[in-house]
C-alpha cells in the first residue's frame, strides 16, 4: 500500500561536465569513475543531451568504458 513520507534523502545525482564533454573532442569515460549507471543508461543520457543541444553523438561501448563524441549535423559522421 502507498505510504506518504514526511521526508526522504534521495541518492545524489551525479553532475557531469557537459560543457567539456560536448566540445567536439573524443572522450573516454569509465563506469565507477566518471559515471555510475549502466553503460546503456549513460549512452541514453548522452543521446538526450545531444538532442537538447541540437547536436548528435556517436558512441562505442568497450565493457565498462564508453567512448563518445558530440558533433553538429553539418559535420561528417
HELIX and SHEET records of a PDB file:
HELIX    1   1 UNK A   18  UNK A   21  1                                   4    
HELIX    2   2 UNK A   39  UNK A   52  1                                  14    
SHEET    1   A 3 UNK A  26  UNK A  30  0                                        
SHEET    2   A 3 UNK A  65  UNK A  71 -1                                        
SHEET    3   A 3 UNK A  56  UNK A  62 -1                                        
END                                                                             
